[in-house]
C-alpha cells in the first residue's frame, strides 16, 4: 500500500483501468446507452410511436486509505487530486447524457415510407450516436487527460 502521496500519484499515473494496452486513466467512467423504440404504420408511412433511451453510468474513483494517516498538507493535496479526477469523470458522465439526449431527439422524429426504413434509420442513428460518444470522449481526454502532480 502506498504510504506517501507521491507514491499514490505515481501509481495513478501508471494505471490502465480499462485493461492492458488501454490509455492511462486515474478514474474510469463506464457507460451504456440503450434505446428502445416501437414503430407502426401511420397513414401512408411508418413512424416511431414510443421511444426511450436508458443510460447506465458507473464511475470508478481511486481511494487512498492511508490518507487519514498522512500529514495535513498531503491530505489537502490528495483532496485536490481526487477532485480533479472526479471532475474529469463527471464530464465523461455529462458527455454520455448529452449524446443520449441527442439520440432521443433524433429517434422521436423518425418517420419514413416503410417500417423497415424506420428501423434502419433508428439503427443508423444509434450507430452514429455510439461513434459520437467515442469521438467526444476521446476529444475530451485529449484536452484534459494529463498526468497528475503530487
Phi, psi and omega per residue, in radians:
X1 nan 2.421 3.125
X2 -1.273 2.243 -3.114
X3 -1.683 -0.504 -3.083
X4 -1.959 2.649 -3.124
X5 -1.025 -0.712 3.129
X6 -1.007 -0.680 3.108
X7 -1.163 -0.719 3.129
X8 -1.090 -0.827 -3.119
X9 -1.108 -0.692 3.100
X10 -1.055 -0.779 3.096
X11 -1.104 -0.768 3.135
X12 -1.064 -0.694 -3.112
X13 -1.226 -0.233 3.140
X14 -1.844 0.018 -3.076
X15 -1.337 2.518 3.021
X16 -2.270 1.450 -3.014
X17 -1.150 -0.360 -3.140
X18 -1.579 0.034 3.085
X19 2.034 2.958 -3.115
X20 -1.039 2.344 -3.138
X21 1.518 -0.178 3.119
X22 -1.359 3.013 3.105
X23 -1.184 2.706 3.062
X24 -1.147 2.486 -3.138
X25 -2.701 2.346 3.102
X26 -1.615 -0.318 3.082
X27 -2.478 3.054 -3.099
X28 -2.590 2.373 3.026
X29 -2.074 1.940 3.038
X30 -1.652 2.438 -3.133
X31 -2.495 2.680 3.045
X32 -2.429 2.200 3.090
X33 -1.974 2.055 -3.049
X34 -2.199 1.846 3.083
X35 -1.541 2.657 3.006
X36 -2.362 2.430 3.137
X37 -2.547 2.736 3.022
X38 -2.244 2.466 3.092
X39 -2.336 2.759 3.129
X40 -2.689 2.868 3.126
X41 -1.164 2.277 3.129
X42 -2.229 1.826 3.138
X43 1.061 -2.020 -3.088
X44 -1.644 0.044 -3.112
X45 -2.481 -2.602 -3.119
X46 -2.486 2.593 3.128
X47 -2.643 2.858 3.085
X48 -1.372 2.222 -3.101
X49 -1.873 -0.324 3.089
X50 -2.598 2.359 -3.119
X51 -2.618 2.539 3.006
X52 -2.551 2.711 3.058
X53 -2.292 1.927 3.109
X54 -1.564 2.426 3.135
X55 -2.178 2.175 3.094
X56 -2.066 2.122 -3.077
X57 -2.252 2.317 3.049
X58 -2.195 2.171 3.127
X59 -1.894 2.238 3.099
X60 -1.920 2.146 -3.136
X61 -2.071 2.646 3.136
X62 -1.297 2.747 3.038
X63 -2.244 2.463 3.044
X64 -2.109 1.691 -3.058
X65 -1.099 -0.549 -3.100
X66 -1.368 -0.044 -3.100
X67 -1.003 -0.656 -3.098
X68 -1.152 -0.323 -3.138
X69 -1.766 -0.021 -3.110
X70 -1.529 2.978 3.134
X71 -1.219 2.764 -3.047
X72 -0.985 -0.697 -3.126
X73 -1.096 -0.730 3.121
X74 -1.204 -0.642 3.084
X75 -1.074 -0.743 3.108
X76 -1.119 -0.812 3.140
X77 -1.126 -0.635 3.085
X78 -1.089 -0.752 3.105
X79 -1.059 -0.661 3.108
X80 -1.163 -0.732 3.100
X81 -1.086 -0.833 -3.128
X82 -1.115 -0.659 3.094
X83 -1.105 -0.727 3.117
X84 -1.092 -0.790 3.127
X85 -1.124 -0.754 3.141
X86 -1.066 -0.814 3.118
X87 -1.045 -0.715 3.138
X88 -1.083 -0.857 -3.105
X89 -1.169 -0.630 3.094
X90 -1.158 -0.525 3.064
X91 -1.175 -0.678 3.051
X92 -1.067 -0.695 3.070
X93 -1.018 -0.839 -3.104
X94 -1.098 -0.709 3.107
X95 -1.034 -0.774 -3.133
X96 -1.077 -0.786 3.138
X97 -1.128 -0.702 3.134
X98 -1.088 -0.813 -3.123
X99 -1.179 -0.657 3.092
X100 -1.092 -0.710 3.108
X101 -1.137 -0.691 3.104
X102 -1.122 -0.713 3.095
X103 -1.078 -0.764 3.119
X104 -1.008 -0.782 3.134
X105 -1.060 -0.754 3.129
X106 -1.114 -0.813 -3.098
X107 -1.125 -0.655 -3.129
X108 -1.058 -0.506 -3.067
X109 -1.707 0.145 -3.059
X110 -1.337 2.251 3.006
X111 -2.549 2.609 3.107
X112 -2.725 3.093 -3.126
X113 -1.208 -0.530 3.141
X114 -2.331 2.769 3.111
X115 -1.210 -0.504 3.060
X116 -1.101 -0.718 3.118
X117 -1.169 -0.649 3.098
X118 -1.131 -0.786 3.130
X119 -1.054 -0.789 3.124
X120 -1.116 -0.682 3.116
X121 -1.150 -0.697 3.112
X122 -1.140 -0.756 3.108
X123 -1.114 -0.668 3.088
X124 -1.155 -0.706 3.106
X125 -1.089 -0.695 3.100
X126 -1.132 -0.764 3.116
X127 -1.081 -0.735 3.109
X128 -1.137 -0.676 3.112
X129 -1.124 -0.731 3.109
X130 -1.103 -0.716 3.097
X131 -1.145 -0.684 3.120
X132 -1.147 -0.680 3.070
X133 -1.022 -0.867 3.134
X134 -1.041 -0.742 -3.106
X135 -1.131 -0.835 -3.103
X136 -1.173 -0.697 3.105
X137 -1.115 -0.760 3.130
X138 -1.136 -0.720 3.124
X139 -1.105 -0.718 3.107
X140 -1.135 -0.784 3.110
X141 -1.072 -0.592 -3.136
X142 -1.134 -0.547 -3.133
X143 -1.692 -0.347 -3.062
X144 -2.191 0.139 -3.055
X145 -1.643 0.835 -3.117
X146 -1.544 2.942 3.109
X147 -1.360 2.806 -3.127
X148 -1.550 2.713 3.025
X149 -1.976 2.476 3.134
X150 -1.331 nan nan
